[in-house]
Amino acid sequence: MHPNPIYHTKTEVQNLAFAAERAFGVLAVNGPDGPLAAHVPFTLAPDGKSLTLHLVRSNPIARGLADPRAAVIAVSGPDSYVSPDWYGLDDQVPTWNYTAVHLRGRLIGLPQDDLGTVLAELSAQFEARLLPKTPWTMDKMTPDVLSRMMRMIVPARMEIDTVDGTWKLNQNKSDAARVGAAAGIRAARLGQETDALADLMMAALDDDRTKGSDQ
């Protein structure tokens, strides 16, 4: 997380909504020989207090689920390189704009009997975004194939203790510089989801202008 508080203006509710919408992140824990990481989809509980996920049984993180362990899931959003030329100002330096939310807490292994529910909720979450396509469900699979595949993965839950979000969108620049940077990002496409990032930058500028007019 970037240390500048100007990039930490979103509420916990907003950060959790972002994480729930992305529903994919990098799970990291401390391993016996160093950090361990896995890219995982997840389902965030409605109250934002926990999330569920699954891991391949052979994953080193899965092997350590017998006891609760400290963990973090980093959920990344749009990002891009920002050229100083786009600001229209002198003596500027390159930077990177991005959005990210970190969920910290304790990773806990779940009983294998819970796996069906974890998988059903996860697939239902994403299939709902594909409507009007008929949602895929596990009952479309041959029972023995499904059983064999489920033996290869394990369910887990993370109890969330803290939520932190960085929305680095040039809030430290002038209005004109922010507009120029957003236009440059949209045109150059040097990062991921640059149109979405430019939209967020302009939305942040509009919000700051509104706050300023209310003061």
Secondary structure as GFF3:
##gff-version 3
##sequence-region A 1 215
A	DSSP	three_ten_helix	5	7	.	.	.	ID=ss1
A	DSSP	alpha_helix	12	22	.	.	.	ID=ss2
A	DSSP	beta_strand	24	31	.	.	.	ID=ss3
A	DSSP	beta_strand	34	41	.	.	.	ID=ss4
A	DSSP	beta_strand	43	44	.	.	.	ID=ss5
A	DSSP	beta_strand	50	56	.	.	.	ID=ss6
A	DSSP	three_ten_helix	62	64	.	.	.	ID=ss7
A	DSSP	beta_strand	69	82	.	.	.	ID=ss8
A	DSSP	three_ten_helix	84	87	.	.	.	ID=ss9
A	DSSP	beta_strand	95	109	.	.	.	ID=ss10
A	DSSP	three_ten_helix	112	114	.	.	.	ID=ss11
A	DSSP	alpha_helix	115	127	.	.	.	ID=ss12
A	DSSP	three_ten_helix	128	130	.	.	.	ID=ss13
A	DSSP	three_ten_helix	138	140	.	.	.	ID=ss14
A	DSSP	alpha_helix	143	150	.	.	.	ID=ss15
A	DSSP	beta_strand	153	168	.	.	.	ID=ss16
A	DSSP	alpha_helix	175	188	.	.	.	ID=ss17
A	DSSP	alpha_helix	194	214	.	.	.	ID=ss18
###
